[in-house]
Amino acid sequence: MSVPDNESGMAEESIFSHLIELRARLIRAVLAILIALLCLLPWARELYALLALPLVSALPEGYAGSMVSTDVVGGFVVPLKVALMTAFLIVLPYVLYQAWAFVAPGLYRHEKRFALPVLVASVVLFFVGMAFAYYLVFPAVFRFMVAVMPEGVTWMTDIDKYLSFVLTIFLAFGIAFEVPVIVILLVKAGVVDIAWLKEARPYAIVGSFAIAAIITPPDVISQIMLAIPMCLLYEAGIVVARWLVKPSAAQDEALMSEAELEAALAAAEKGKKQE
């Protein structure tokens, strides 16, 4: 069956309008990041100094070690990367708003009520994970590294490698703190249920420690400091999912049928006793 010309034209016009809107929102997001970057450029060196503070603070007084730049342009490029990362984090809520404004018109009302809190919670948890890594994990890891440094060895870290290390840990802890959101989404989508999550708790604990061992530095401190929050956040996800996600209609019917069956059996036993 051929599609009428007017319907085909309307469909193409709708697609082009969506593409134009997507382009406009992408341009707004990129411009916001560039404006924030331009505002932060004068303080790029200070931002890197703030990022390196956990390492510098862990060095004992009088320690000869320091941070070095082995690249010709590393002293300029690395602070610029830090400024760009900071600019992106600052405007991240605005970027996510642009994405939400593009997607929201195609969602149902109940989907909007559920998706918006999940999106906000995801951003907040990601920032909390980064703050946890910066204020708790980095000082503990760097003090451990200084303590196990062999005698006569000076610790001189390249600033680019330090930035890569920090970004990896930030990303690892930011994603790890998304565990409650992942659990809620899985339950909401019907992939798993609360009972299955409780039964899988031992596997989740083992998996948390295995993931922590893979993505963290080769020291026990950082692995434990990532695995334990993941286990706790898994439990938090179960609690929140039980509170937010209501049983489906099929589950309700199953529960009702089981209750009716139990009532019928109880009535039959009662009738036998009376006879």
SEGU-742589 format. One record per atom (N, C-alpha, C): residue in one letter; atom name; x, y, z. Coordinates in steps of 0.02 Angstrom, whole numbers, plus 50000, padded with zeros to 5 digits. Layout:
residues N
A	CA	X	Y	Z
...
***
This chain:
residues 275
M	N	50043	49940	50000
M	CA	50000	50000	50000
M	C	50044	50062	50000
S	N	50033	50107	49954
S	CA	50073	50168	49950
S	C	50049	50220	50000
V	N	50095	50258	50025
V	CA	50079	50310	50073
V	C	50060	50373	50036
P	N	50004	50405	50054
P	CA	49984	50467	50020
P	C	50039	50519	50024
D	N	50041	50562	49973
D	CA	50094	50612	49970
D	C	50090	50661	50028
N	N	50028	50680	50048
N	CA	50023	50728	50103
N	C	50047	50700	50168
E	N	50032	50635	50182
E	CA	50057	50603	50244
E	C	50133	50596	50242
S	N	50160	50577	50184
S	CA	50233	50571	50178
S	C	50267	50638	50188
G	N	50237	50691	50160
G	CA	50266	50757	50170
G	C	50263	50780	50242
M	N	50208	50764	50277
M	CA	50202	50782	50348
M	C	50253	50745	50390
A	N	50265	50681	50373
A	CA	50314	50642	50410
A	C	50384	50670	50401
E	N	50401	50687	50338
E	CA	50467	50716	50325
E	C	50475	50784	50359
E	N	50421	50824	50359
E	CA	50424	50889	50392
E	C	50433	50881	50467
S	N	50400	50830	50496
S	CA	50408	50817	50568
S	C	50479	50797	50585
I	N	50509	50753	50542
I	CA	50577	50731	50555
I	C	50626	50790	50550
F	N	50617	50831	50499
F	CA	50661	50889	50491
F	C	50654	50938	50549
S	N	50593	50947	50572
S	CA	50583	50993	50629
S	C	50617	50967	50691
H	N	50614	50901	50702
H	CA	50649	50871	50760
H	C	50724	50878	50753
L	N	50751	50868	50692
L	CA	50822	50876	50682
L	C	50845	50948	50693
I	N	50804	50995	50671
I	CA	50821	51065	50681
I	C	50820	51083	50755
E	N	50771	51056	50790
E	CA	50769	51069	50862
E	C	50828	51037	50898
L	N	50847	50976	50877
L	CA	50904	50942	50908
L	C	50968	50982	50895
R	N	50976	51006	50834
R	CA	51036	51047	50819
R	C	51038	51110	50861
A	N	50981	51143	50870
A	CA	50978	51204	50909
A	C	50997	51190	50982
R	N	50972	51136	51009
R	CA	50987	51121	51079
R	C	51060	51099	51088
L	N	51088	51063	51039
L	CA	51159	51046	51043
L	C	51203	51109	51040
I	N	51184	51156	50997
I	CA	51222	51218	50992
I	C	51219	51256	51058
R	N	51160	51258	51090
R	CA	51154	51293	51154
R	C	51198	51260	51207
A	N	51199	51193	51208
A	CA	51240	51158	51258
A	C	51314	51171	51246
V	N	51336	51168	51183
V	CA	51407	51180	51168
V	C	51427	51252	51184
L	N	51383	51300	51168
L	CA	51397	51370	51183
L	C	51402	51381	51258
A	N	51360	51347	51296
A	CA	51363	51354	51369
A	C	51429	51328	51396
I	N	51453	51272	51369
I	CA	51517	51245	51391
I	C	51574	51292	51372
L	N	51572	51319	51311
L	CA	51625	51365	51289
L	C	51626	51429	51330
I	N	51568	51456	51346
I	CA	51565	51517	51387
I	C	51593	51504	51456
A	N	51574	51447	51486
A	CA	51601	51430	51552
A	C	51676	51419	51549
L	N	51701	51389	51494
L	CA	51773	51379	51486
L	C	51810	51445	51481
L	N	51783	51491	51443
L	CA	51815	51557	51436
L	C	51817	51594	51503
C	N	51765	51586	51543
C	CA	51764	51618	51609
C	C	51814	51586	51657
L	N	51829	51522	51647
L	CA	51874	51486	51694
L	C	51946	51487	51672
L	N	51960	51505	51610
L	CA	52029	51504	51585
L	C	52078	51544	51627
P	N	52061	51604	51652
P	CA	52110	51640	51693
P	C	52130	51604	51757
W	N	52087	51556	51779
W	CA	52103	51520	51841
W	C	52119	51447	51827
A	N	52144	51431	51766
A	CA	52158	51362	51748
A	C	52213	51333	51793
R	N	52266	51371	51806
R	CA	52320	51345	51849
R	C	52296	51335	51920
E	N	52254	51380	51945
E	CA	52227	51372	52013
E	C	52182	51311	52018
L	N	52144	51298	51964
L	CA	52100	51239	51964
L	C	52142	51175	51966
Y	N	52197	51174	51928
Y	CA	52239	51114	51931
Y	C	52272	51107	52000
A	N	52292	51163	52030
A	CA	52321	51159	52097
A	C	52271	51131	52147
L	N	52207	51150	52139
L	CA	52155	51124	52182
L	C	52145	51049	52170
L	N	52149	51028	52107
L	CA	52142	50957	52092
L	C	52200	50917	52119
A	N	52260	50947	52120
A	CA	52320	50911	52144
A	C	52329	50917	52219
L	N	52285	50953	52253
L	CA	52293	50964	52325
L	C	52294	50900	52366
P	N	52252	50850	52352
P	CA	52256	50788	52391
P	C	52324	50754	52388
L	N	52356	50755	52329
L	CA	52423	50725	52323
L	C	52475	50767	52358
V	N	52473	50832	52348
V	CA	52523	50876	52379
V	C	52516	50874	52455
S	N	52455	50871	52481
S	CA	52445	50870	52553
S	C	52468	50804	52584
A	N	52468	50750	52545
A	CA	52489	50685	52571
A	C	52564	50680	52577
L	N	52602	50722	52541
L	CA	52675	50719	52545
L	C	52698	50745	52613
P	N	52742	50709	52647
P	CA	52767	50732	52712
P	C	52807	50796	52706
E	N	52811	50833	52760
E	CA	52847	50897	52760
E	C	52922	50885	52747
G	N	52949	50924	52701
G	CA	53019	50916	52683
G	C	53031	50863	52630
Y	N	52977	50833	52605
Y	CA	52986	50781	52554
Y	C	53008	50813	52488
A	N	53056	50782	52455
A	CA	53085	50812	52395
A	C	53043	50801	52333
G	N	52994	50757	52337
G	CA	52953	50742	52279
G	C	52908	50799	52260
S	N	52889	50800	52197
S	CA	52846	50853	52171
S	C	52812	50827	52108
M	N	52774	50870	52075
M	CA	52743	50852	52011
M	C	52783	50884	51955
V	N	52789	50847	51900
V	CA	52830	50870	51844
V	C	52789	50866	51780
S	N	52812	50901	51729
S	CA	52782	50898	51663
S	C	52834	50875	51613
T	N	52825	50815	51587
T	CA	52874	50786	51541
T	C	52858	50805	51468
D	N	52801	50837	51457
D	CA	52782	50858	51390
D	C	52799	50932	51381
V	N	52816	50951	51319
V	CA	52836	51020	51306
V	C	52779	51068	51321
V	N	52718	51050	51300
V	CA	52660	51094	51310
V	C	52615	51069	51366
G	N	52640	51023	51406
G	CA	52599	50995	51460
G	C	52578	51047	51511
G	N	52623	51094	51526
G	CA	52607	51145	51575
G	C	52549	51190	51554
F	N	52534	51193	51489
F	CA	52478	51233	51464
F	C	52417	51189	51450
V	N	52427	51131	51420
V	CA	52372	51089	51398
V	C	52336	51058	51458
V	N	52373	51034	51507
V	CA	52341	50998	51563
V	C	52296	51045	51603
P	N	52317	51105	51624
P	CA	52270	51150	51657
P	C	52210	51168	51613
L	N	52221	51172	51547
L	CA	52165	51185	51502
L	C	52115	51128	51504
K	N	52138	51066	51507
K	CA	52093	51008	51512
K	C	52054	51011	51577
V	N	52087	51030	51631
V	CA	52052	51036	51696
V	C	51998	51089	51693
A	N	52014	51146	51661
A	CA	51964	51199	51654
A	C	51905	51176	51612
L	N	51919	51138	51559
L	CA	51865	51113	51517
L	C	51822	51063	51556
M	N	51852	51019	51594
M	CA	51814	50972	51634
M	C	51771	51008	51685
T	N	51799	51059	51717
T	CA	51761	51097	51767
T	C	51703	51134	51734
A	N	51716	51163	51676
A	CA	51663	51199	51639
A	C	51606	51152	51621
F	N	51623	51091	51600
F	CA	51570	51043	51583
F	C	51529	51024	51644
L	N	51562	51013	51701
L	CA	51526	50995	51762
L	C	51481	51052	51785
I	N	51504	51114	51776
I	CA	51463	51171	51798
I	C	51400	51177	51757
V	N	51405	51168	51692
V	CA	51347	51177	51648
V	C	51310	51111	51635
L	N	51331	51057	51669
L	CA	51298	50992	51658
L	C	51223	50995	51671
P	N	51199	51028	51723
P	CA	51126	51033	51731
P	C	51092	51065	51672
Y	N	51123	51117	51643
Y	CA	51093	51150	51585
Y	C	51094	51104	51524
V	N	51148	51067	51515
V	CA	51153	51019	51459
V	C	51099	50965	51466
L	N	51090	50940	51527
L	CA	51039	50889	51537
L	C	50968	50918	51529
Y	N	50960	50982	51546
Y	CA	50896	51014	51535
Y	C	50880	51017	51460
Q	N	50930	51033	51419
Q	CA	50919	51034	51346
Q	C	50899	50965	51321
A	N	50932	50914	51347
A	CA	50914	50845	51326
A	C	50843	50828	51349
W	N	50827	50848	51410
W	CA	50760	50834	51437
W	C	50706	50871	51397
A	N	50719	50934	51380
A	CA	50670	50973	51342
A	C	50658	50944	51273
F	N	50708	50910	51245
F	CA	50700	50879	51180
F	C	50661	50813	51185
V	N	50672	50775	51238
V	CA	50642	50709	51244
V	C	50573	50713	51277
A	N	50562	50759	51323
A	CA	50502	50761	51364
A	C	50437	50763	51324
P	N	50432	50801	51269
P	CA	50367	50802	51233
P	C	50344	50734	51208
G	N	50389	50687	51198
G	CA	50370	50621	51175
G	C	50354	50571	51230
L	N	50355	50593	51293
L	CA	50342	50548	51349
L	C	50271	50557	51375
Y	N	50245	50504	51404
Y	CA	50180	50509	51437
Y	C	50188	50544	51504
R	N	50131	50564	51532
R	CA	50134	50602	51595
R	C	50165	50561	51651
H	N	50146	50497	51657
H	CA	50175	50456	51711
H	C	50249	50443	51699
E	N	50271	50440	51636
E	CA	50342	50431	51621
E	C	50381	50494	51640
K	N	50352	50553	51629
K	CA	50385	50614	51649
K	C	50392	50617	51725
R	N	50340	50597	51760
R	CA	50342	50599	51834
R	C	50396	50553	51861
F	N	50410	50500	51825
F	CA	50461	50452	51849
F	C	50530	50471	51823
A	N	50535	50493	51760
A	CA	50600	50504	51729
A	C	50636	50565	51758
L	N	50600	50619	51771
L	CA	50633	50680	51795
L	C	50667	50670	51863
P	N	50635	50641	51914
P	CA	50671	50629	51977
P	C	50731	50582	51968
V	N	50724	50532	51924
V	CA	50779	50486	51911
V	C	50838	50523	51881
L	N	50824	50569	51834
L	CA	50877	50608	51802
L	C	50913	50652	51853
V	N	50874	50686	51894
V	CA	50904	50730	51945
V	C	50945	50689	51995
A	N	50917	50632	52016
A	CA	50953	50590	52064
A	C	51018	50564	52033
S	N	51018	50549	51969
S	CA	51079	50524	51936
S	C	51134	50576	51938
V	N	51116	50639	51923
V	CA	51166	50693	51924
V	C	51193	50704	51995
V	N	51148	50705	52043
V	CA	51168	50717	52113
V	C	51214	50661	52137
L	N	51195	50599	52123
L	CA	51236	50542	52145
L	C	51304	50541	52111
F	N	51306	50562	52048
F	CA	51371	50564	52013
F	C	51417	50616	52047
F	N	51391	50674	52064
F	CA	51431	50725	52098
F	C	51451	50701	52168
V	N	51406	50666	52202
V	CA	51422	50640	52268
V	C	51479	50589	52263
G	N	51477	50547	52211
G	CA	51531	50499	52202
G	C	51598	50533	52189
M	N	51598	50587	52150
M	CA	51660	50624	52138
M	C	51685	50657	52202
A	N	51640	50686	52240
A	CA	51660	50718	52304
A	C	51687	50666	52353
F	N	51656	50607	52354
F	CA	51680	50553	52397
F	C	51752	50533	52378
A	N	51765	50529	52313
A	CA	51832	50511	52290
A	C	51882	50565	52308
Y	N	51864	50628	52299
Y	CA	51911	50683	52309
Y	C	51927	50692	52383
Y	N	51877	50691	52426
Y	CA	51888	50708	52496
Y	C	51908	50648	52540
L	N	51890	50588	52519
L	CA	51904	50530	52562
L	C	51952	50480	52530
V	N	51941	50464	52466
V	CA	51981	50412	52434
V	C	52051	50436	52418
F	N	52057	50494	52385
F	CA	52122	50519	52365
F	C	52170	50528	52424
P	N	52150	50561	52478
P	CA	52198	50567	52535
P	C	52220	50500	52562
A	N	52174	50452	52568
A	CA	52193	50386	52594
A	C	52240	50350	52547
V	N	52226	50352	52482
V	CA	52268	50317	52433
V	C	52337	50348	52430
F	N	52341	50414	52429
F	CA	52406	50447	52422
F	C	52449	50439	52485
R	N	52418	50440	52542
R	CA	52456	50427	52604
R	C	52482	50356	52604
F	N	52442	50309	52579
F	CA	52465	50240	52574
F	C	52524	50234	52526
M	N	52521	50269	52470
M	CA	52575	50266	52421
M	C	52640	50295	52449
V	N	52633	50349	52486
V	CA	52693	50379	52518
V	C	52722	50332	52569
A	N	52678	50298	52606
A	CA	52702	50253	52659
A	C	52739	50193	52632
V	N	52720	50168	52573
V	CA	52752	50108	52545
V	C	52807	50125	52496
M	N	52821	50190	52487
M	CA	52875	50209	52441
M	C	52942	50184	52467
P	N	52982	50149	52427
P	CA	53046	50123	52450
P	C	53093	50180	52471
E	N	53136	50164	52517
E	CA	53185	50212	52542
E	C	53231	50234	52485
G	N	53242	50299	52481
G	CA	53287	50326	52430
G	C	53253	50340	52363
V	N	53188	50326	52357
V	CA	53151	50338	52295
V	C	53110	50401	52303
T	N	53117	50447	52256
T	CA	53079	50509	52257
T	C	53019	50503	52211
W	N	52961	50520	52238
W	CA	52898	50514	52201
W	C	52887	50578	52161
M	N	52895	50574	52095
M	CA	52885	50631	52050
M	C	52835	50611	51997
T	N	52775	50636	52004
T	CA	52719	50616	51961
T	C	52710	50666	51904
D	N	52701	50641	51844
D	CA	52687	50684	51786
D	C	52616	50711	51791
I	N	52607	50775	51776
I	CA	52542	50806	51786
I	C	52489	50777	51739
D	N	52508	50757	51679
D	CA	52460	50728	51633
D	C	52437	50659	51657
K	N	52485	50618	51681
K	CA	52466	50553	51708
K	C	52424	50560	51771
Y	N	52439	50610	51811
Y	CA	52398	50621	51871
Y	C	52327	50640	51852
L	N	52319	50682	51800
L	CA	52252	50701	51777
L	C	52215	50639	51752
S	N	52248	50597	51714
S	CA	52215	50536	51689
S	C	52193	50491	51747
F	N	52236	50485	51798
F	CA	52219	50445	51857
F	C	52158	50474	51892
V	N	52158	50539	51902
V	CA	52103	50572	51937
V	C	52037	50564	51898
L	N	52040	50574	51833
L	CA	51979	50567	51792
L	C	51952	50496	51794
T	N	51997	50447	51793
T	CA	51976	50377	51797
T	C	51940	50363	51862
I	N	51969	50386	51917
I	CA	51938	50375	51983
I	C	51872	50413	51989
F	N	51870	50474	51965
F	CA	51808	50512	51966
F	C	51753	50475	51928
L	N	51770	50451	51868
L	CA	51721	50415	51828
L	C	51699	50351	51862
A	N	51747	50315	51892
A	CA	51731	50251	51925
A	C	51684	50262	51983
F	N	51698	50310	52026
F	CA	51656	50322	52084
F	C	51591	50355	52064
G	N	51592	50398	52013
G	CA	51529	50428	51991
G	C	51481	50375	51965
I	N	51506	50328	51925
I	CA	51463	50275	51898
I	C	51443	50227	51954
A	N	51489	50212	52000
A	CA	51473	50166	52055
A	C	51416	50193	52098
F	N	51414	50258	52107
F	CA	51361	50288	52148
F	C	51294	50290	52111
E	N	51292	50267	52048
E	CA	51229	50263	52012
E	C	51194	50197	52023
V	N	51220	50154	52067
V	CA	51191	50088	52078
V	C	51117	50093	52099
P	N	51097	50137	52145
P	CA	51025	50140	52162
P	C	50981	50156	52102
V	N	51004	50202	52059
V	CA	50965	50219	52000
V	C	50958	50160	51953
I	N	51013	50123	51944
I	CA	51011	50063	51901
I	C	50963	50011	51928
V	N	50965	50001	51994
V	CA	50920	49952	52025
V	C	50847	49973	52016
I	N	50832	50036	52026
I	CA	50763	50061	52019
I	C	50739	50053	51947
L	N	50782	50070	51900
L	CA	50762	50064	51829
L	C	50750	49991	51810
L	N	50791	49945	51835
L	CA	50781	49875	51819
L	C	50715	49849	51848
V	N	50699	49870	51909
V	CA	50636	49849	51939
V	C	50577	49881	51903
K	N	50584	49945	51887
K	CA	50530	49980	51852
K	C	50516	49950	51784
A	N	50569	49929	51749
A	CA	50561	49899	51682
A	C	50536	49827	51685
G	N	50533	49798	51745
G	CA	50510	49729	51752
G	C	50563	49677	51737
V	N	50626	49699	51730
V	CA	50680	49651	51717
V	C	50692	49606	51777
V	N	50691	49635	51836
V	CA	50699	49598	51899
V	C	50646	49622	51948
D	N	50639	49586	52002
D	CA	50594	49608	52055
D	C	50631	49611	52122
I	N	50598	49635	52173
I	CA	50630	49645	52238
I	C	50655	49578	52266
A	N	50615	49526	52259
A	CA	50635	49460	52286
A	C	50699	49436	52252
W	N	50704	49444	52186
W	CA	50764	49423	52151
W	C	50825	49463	52174
L	N	50817	49528	52184
L	CA	50872	49569	52207
L	C	50897	49547	52276
K	N	50850	49528	52319
K	CA	50871	49504	52385
K	C	50908	49438	52380
E	N	50885	49394	52336
E	CA	50919	49330	52328
E	C	50988	49339	52297
A	N	50996	49390	52254
A	CA	51060	49403	52221
A	C	51107	49444	52263
R	N	51090	49459	52324
R	CA	51132	49501	52366
R	C	51204	49474	52374
P	N	51214	49409	52387
P	CA	51284	49384	52392
P	C	51324	49394	52328
Y	N	51291	49384	52271
Y	CA	51326	49393	52207
Y	C	51341	49467	52195
A	N	51296	49511	52218
A	CA	51309	49583	52211
A	C	51369	49604	52252
I	N	51376	49576	52312
I	CA	51433	49593	52354
I	C	51498	49570	52322
V	N	51499	49507	52299
V	CA	51559	49482	52265
V	C	51575	49522	52203
G	N	51523	49539	52164
G	CA	51533	49579	52104
G	C	51559	49648	52119
S	N	51536	49678	52174
S	CA	51560	49745	52193
S	C	51634	49744	52208
F	N	51657	49694	52244
F	CA	51728	49690	52259
F	C	51769	49673	52197
A	N	51740	49632	52152
A	CA	51776	49617	52090
A	C	51782	49679	52045
I	N	51729	49717	52039
I	CA	51731	49778	51999
I	C	51779	49828	52030
A	N	51778	49834	52096
A	CA	51824	49881	52130
A	C	51896	49861	52119
A	N	51910	49796	52118
A	CA	51978	49773	52108
A	C	52003	49788	52037
I	N	51956	49791	51989
I	CA	51976	49802	51920
I	C	51988	49875	51905
I	N	51943	49919	51929
I	CA	51945	49989	51907
I	C	51982	50035	51954
T	N	52003	50011	52012
T	CA	52040	50054	52058
T	C	52114	50038	52055
P	N	52156	50081	52084
P	CA	52228	50066	52087
P	C	52241	50001	52126
P	N	52300	49972	52117
P	CA	52315	49908	52149
P	C	52330	49915	52224
D	N	52283	49942	52262
D	CA	52291	49945	52334
D	C	52225	49927	52366
V	N	52229	49897	52425
V	CA	52169	49872	52459
V	C	52124	49929	52482
I	N	52153	49986	52499
I	CA	52114	50040	52528
I	C	52062	50066	52478
S	N	52084	50083	52418
S	CA	52037	50110	52369
S	C	51986	50058	52348
Q	N	52006	49994	52345
Q	CA	51959	49941	52326
Q	C	51903	49936	52378
I	N	51922	49936	52442
I	CA	51871	49932	52495
I	C	51828	49995	52496
M	N	51858	50052	52485
M	CA	51820	50115	52488
M	C	51773	50123	52429
L	N	51782	50083	52376
L	CA	51734	50082	52321
L	C	51684	50026	52330
A	N	51706	49968	52352
A	CA	51661	49910	52356
A	C	51608	49918	52410
I	N	51628	49944	52468
I	CA	51580	49952	52523
I	C	51524	50001	52505
P	N	51539	50060	52479
P	CA	51483	50104	52457
P	C	51438	50072	52404
M	N	51467	50032	52358
M	CA	51426	49999	52308
M	C	51377	49950	52340
C	N	51400	49913	52391
C	CA	51356	49867	52426
C	C	51300	49904	52463
L	N	51319	49958	52496
L	CA	51269	49998	52533
L	C	51219	50030	52485
L	N	51244	50054	52428
L	CA	51199	50086	52380
L	C	51154	50034	52347
Y	N	51177	49972	52341
Y	CA	51134	49919	52316
Y	C	51075	49908	52362
E	N	51089	49907	52427
E	CA	51035	49900	52476
E	C	50989	49960	52475
A	N	51018	50020	52467
A	CA	50976	50080	52462
A	C	50931	50077	52401
G	N	50957	50051	52346
G	CA	50916	50044	52286
G	C	50857	49997	52296
I	N	50869	49943	52333
I	CA	50814	49896	52347
I	C	50760	49930	52389
V	N	50781	49968	52440
V	CA	50733	50002	52483
V	C	50692	50053	52444
V	N	50726	50094	52404
V	CA	50692	50145	52366
V	C	50647	50114	52312
A	N	50670	50061	52280
A	CA	50630	50027	52229
A	C	50566	49998	52260
R	N	50571	49970	52320
R	CA	50512	49943	52353
R	C	50461	49998	52369
W	N	50487	50058	52382
W	CA	50443	50113	52399
W	C	50413	50148	52336
L	N	50453	50153	52283
L	CA	50431	50190	52224
L	C	50393	50148	52175
V	N	50419	50089	52160
V	CA	50391	50048	52107
V	C	50335	50005	52134
K	N	50276	50014	52106
K	CA	50218	49976	52127
K	C	50215	49911	52088
P	N	50187	49858	52117
P	CA	50181	49795	52080
P	C	50138	49804	52018
S	N	50153	49767	51966
S	CA	50116	49770	51904
S	C	50048	49737	51912
A	N	50005	49747	51861
A	CA	49939	49718	51864
A	C	49941	49641	51866
A	N	49988	49613	51829
A	CA	49995	49540	51830
A	C	50015	49515	51899
Q	N	50060	49551	51931
Q	CA	50081	49531	51998
Q	C	50023	49538	52046
D	N	49983	49592	52038
D	CA	49925	49601	52082
D	C	49876	49543	52073
E	N	49863	49523	52010
E	CA	49817	49468	51999
E	C	49844	49403	52028
A	N	49910	49392	52022
A	CA	49940	49332	52050
A	C	49933	49331	52125
L	N	49945	49389	52157
L	CA	49938	49393	52229
L	C	49866	49381	52251
M	N	49818	49409	52212
M	CA	49748	49400	52229
M	C	49727	49328	52221
S	N	49750	49296	52167
S	CA	49732	49226	52157
S	C	49761	49181	52211
E	N	49822	49196	52233
E	CA	49852	49157	52288
E	C	49813	49168	52352
A	N	49792	49230	52365
A	CA	49754	49244	52425
A	C	49686	49208	52423
E	N	49654	49209	52364
E	CA	49590	49175	52358
E	C	49598	49100	52367
L	N	49652	49072	52340
L	CA	49664	49000	52348
L	C	49676	48982	52421
E	N	49715	49023	52456
E	CA	49726	49010	52526
E	C	49661	49015	52566
A	N	49619	49064	52549
A	CA	49556	49071	52583
A	C	49510	49011	52571
A	N	49511	48987	52508
A	CA	49469	48929	52492
A	C	49493	48867	52529
L	N	49559	48857	52532
L	CA	49586	48800	52568
L	C	49570	48804	52642
A	N	49576	48865	52671
A	CA	49560	48873	52741
A	C	49486	48859	52754
A	N	49442	48881	52708
A	CA	49371	48868	52717
A	C	49356	48793	52712
A	N	49390	48758	52666
A	CA	49380	48687	52659
A	C	49402	48649	52721
E	N	49459	48667	52748
E	CA	49482	48634	52810
E	C	49436	48647	52868
K	N	49409	48708	52870
K	CA	49363	48725	52924
K	C	49299	48684	52918
G	N	49275	48674	52854
G	CA	49215	48634	52843
G	C	49225	48561	52863
K	N	49285	48534	52848
K	CA	49300	48465	52868
K	C	49300	48456	52943
K	N	49328	48506	52978
K	CA	49330	48502	53051
K	C	49259	48504	53080
Q	N	49216	48544	53051
Q	CA	49148	48549	53076
Q	C	49110	48485	53065
E	N	49124	48449	53007
E	CA	49091	48385	52995
E	C	49115	48332	53044
***
